[in-house]
Amino acid sequence: MSKFSLFGKFEVQEGERDTMVGILLEAAESMKNLEECEIYLVNISEGEPNSVYVYEVWSNEKAHQASLTLEATKTLIKRAKPIITGMDRISTLRTMGGKGI
C-alpha cells in the first residue's frame, strides 16, 4: 500500500491565522465526501502565530490534483488568497502504512 501525502505550510498576514484555520477546516469538511482523501489535518504551532500546517494523505497524486478542480475547493482558495503571504510544500511523501490508514 502506497499513498500520496503532502505536508505543507501556509504563512498568513498577521492576525489572520484563525481565519486561515477556519478556511482550511472548511476544506477538510468538504474532503469528507471524497473517498480518495484519507487524511486532511489542519495544525498550528504556538511558536508561529502566522503559520498553519496541513497534512494530507490521498489514495494517489491524481486524486489530489482532481480535488483542486472542485468548485468548493476553488471557492475556498479564492477566500484564502488575500491573506496568504507565503506557501511552502515542506515535503511530498509516500505513505507506506500505519495507524489511521
DADA-V981969 format. One record per residue. N is the residue number from 0. PHI is phi in whole degrees, 0 to 359 (* if undefined). PSI is psi as a letter, one per 40 degrees, with the letter a starting at -180 (999 if undefined). D_LAST is the distance of its C-alpha to the last C-alpha in whole Angstrom. Layout:
n=N phi=PHI psi=PSI d_last=D_LAST
n=N phi=PHI psi=PSI d_last=D_LAST
This chain:
n=0 phi=* psi=h d_last=10
n=1 phi=230 psi=h d_last=10
n=2 phi=240 psi=i d_last=9
n=3 phi=266 psi=h d_last=12
n=4 phi=229 psi=i d_last=12
n=5 phi=230 psi=i d_last=14
n=6 phi=231 psi=h d_last=16
n=7 phi=230 psi=i d_last=19
n=8 phi=228 psi=h d_last=22
n=9 phi=252 psi=h d_last=25
n=10 phi=261 psi=h d_last=28
n=11 phi=232 psi=i d_last=30
n=12 phi=301 psi=i d_last=34
n=13 phi=305 psi=h d_last=35
n=14 phi=83 psi=e d_last=34
n=15 phi=253 psi=e d_last=32
n=16 phi=300 psi=d d_last=28
n=17 phi=297 psi=d d_last=28
n=18 phi=297 psi=d d_last=29
n=19 phi=295 psi=d d_last=26
n=20 phi=302 psi=d d_last=24
n=21 phi=300 psi=d d_last=25
n=22 phi=297 psi=d d_last=25
n=23 phi=290 psi=d d_last=21
n=24 phi=291 psi=d d_last=20
n=25 phi=296 psi=d d_last=22
n=26 phi=299 psi=d d_last=20
n=27 phi=300 psi=d d_last=16
n=28 phi=297 psi=d d_last=18
n=29 phi=292 psi=d d_last=19
n=30 phi=285 psi=e d_last=16
n=31 phi=301 psi=d d_last=15
n=32 phi=273 psi=e d_last=17
n=33 phi=257 psi=h d_last=15
n=34 phi=300 psi=d d_last=12
n=35 phi=291 psi=d d_last=12
n=36 phi=269 psi=h d_last=11
n=37 phi=266 psi=d d_last=7
n=38 phi=216 psi=h d_last=8
n=39 phi=215 psi=g d_last=12
n=40 phi=248 psi=h d_last=13
n=41 phi=254 psi=h d_last=17
n=42 phi=226 psi=i d_last=19
n=43 phi=231 psi=i d_last=22
n=44 phi=242 psi=h d_last=24
n=45 phi=300 psi=d d_last=27
n=46 phi=277 psi=e d_last=29
n=47 phi=230 psi=g d_last=29
n=48 phi=292 psi=e d_last=30
n=49 phi=243 psi=f d_last=30
n=50 phi=235 psi=i d_last=26
n=51 phi=225 psi=h d_last=23
n=52 phi=252 psi=i d_last=20
n=53 phi=230 psi=h d_last=17
n=54 phi=242 psi=h d_last=13
n=55 phi=232 psi=i d_last=11
n=56 phi=231 psi=h d_last=9
n=57 phi=236 psi=i d_last=10
n=58 phi=299 psi=d d_last=10
n=59 phi=194 psi=i d_last=13
n=60 phi=295 psi=d d_last=16
n=61 phi=300 psi=d d_last=18
n=62 phi=295 psi=d d_last=16
n=63 phi=297 psi=d d_last=16
n=64 phi=300 psi=d d_last=20
n=65 phi=297 psi=d d_last=21
n=66 phi=296 psi=d d_last=19
n=67 phi=287 psi=e d_last=22
n=68 phi=265 psi=e d_last=25
n=69 phi=291 psi=i d_last=24
n=70 phi=301 psi=d d_last=27
n=71 phi=299 psi=d d_last=25
n=72 phi=294 psi=d d_last=23
n=73 phi=300 psi=d d_last=27
n=74 phi=296 psi=d d_last=28
n=75 phi=294 psi=d d_last=26
n=76 phi=297 psi=d d_last=27
n=77 phi=300 psi=d d_last=31
n=78 phi=291 psi=d d_last=30
n=79 phi=279 psi=d d_last=29
n=80 phi=310 psi=d d_last=31
n=81 phi=297 psi=d d_last=34
n=82 phi=256 psi=e d_last=32
n=83 phi=278 psi=h d_last=30
n=84 phi=253 psi=e d_last=32
n=85 phi=186 psi=i d_last=30
n=86 phi=222 psi=i d_last=26
n=87 phi=220 psi=h d_last=25
n=88 phi=277 psi=g d_last=22
n=89 phi=299 psi=d d_last=21
n=90 phi=197 psi=i d_last=19
n=91 phi=255 psi=h d_last=17
n=92 phi=239 psi=i d_last=14
n=93 phi=242 psi=h d_last=12
n=94 phi=287 psi=h d_last=9
n=95 phi=257 psi=e d_last=9
n=96 phi=148 psi=a d_last=6
n=97 phi=130 psi=a d_last=6
n=98 phi=293 psi=h d_last=6
n=99 phi=97 psi=e d_last=4
n=100 phi=246 psi=999 d_last=0
